[in-house]
Structures are given as structure tokens and as C-alpha cells.
Amino acid sequence: MLGRHKDVVYRTLATKKRAVALQHLSSELETSMPAVLETVRQLESEGLAEVFYGQNKARVMVRAKTLEDYV
């Protein structure tokens, strides 16, 4: 089940083609922020996502890494 959830989160991030706030992603997926953050951290450890602070440090931003990032 967790692998399937990771696929959904990654596809959602990849279709956005830009960074989104973790809070926005959580509400879009209708999933709690801790669960989404845990999944995003797993994607980050696999090299598929990037987690960073936004302009003001109150926002945690998430972005999918795509093939263009590696070429």
C-alpha cells in the first residue's frame, strides 16, 4: 500500500512541474501532513523529490525531480 501511495504523491508532484507547499499538497491529496511528509522524505531518499524551505521559513516546499534535472 505504501508503494502505491508513493506513486500517487510522485505523479501529483511531477505533473505540477514546480515546487508546491507541503500544506497545499496535503490538502489536495486529502491526507494528513505528517503522512505526506513521510512519503515525500522516502521519495527524497530515493532521489525522486526535493524538500526545502520557501521564501519565508514557515513554508516547507516540495518538488519532484524529473529527467530534465539529471540531463
GIZIVEN-V249391 format. One record per residue. PHI is phi in radians with two decimals (999 if undefined). BURIAL is + if it has 9 or more other C-alpha atoms within 8 Angstrom, else -. Layout:
phi: (PHI | PHI)
burial: (BURIAL | BURIAL)
//
This chain:
phi: (999 | -1.11 | -1.08 | -1.18 | -1.12 | -1.07 | -1.07 | -1.12 | -1.11 | -1.13 | -1.07 | -1.10 | -1.15 | -1.15 | -1.28 | -1.30 | 1.03 | -2.77 | -1.29 | -2.27 | -1.24 | -1.00 | -1.10 | -1.14 | -1.09 | -1.08 | -1.23 | -1.14 | -1.50 | 0.94 | -2.33 | -1.12 | -1.08 | -1.05 | -1.20 | -1.17 | -1.09 | -1.06 | -1.15 | -1.13 | -1.10 | -1.16 | -1.11 | -1.12 | -1.18 | -1.55 | 1.43 | -1.78 | -2.51 | -2.30 | -2.04 | -2.70 | -1.46 | -1.36 | -0.98 | -1.76 | -1.20 | -1.36 | -1.89 | -1.75 | -1.83 | -2.32 | -2.49 | -1.41 | -1.55 | -2.11 | -1.03 | -1.08 | -1.19 | -1.75 | -1.62)
burial: (- | - | - | - | + | + | - | - | + | + | - | - | + | + | - | - | - | - | + | + | + | + | - | - | + | + | + | - | - | - | + | - | + | - | - | + | + | - | + | + | + | - | + | + | - | - | - | + | + | + | + | - | + | + | - | - | - | - | + | + | + | + | + | + | + | - | - | - | - | - | -)
//
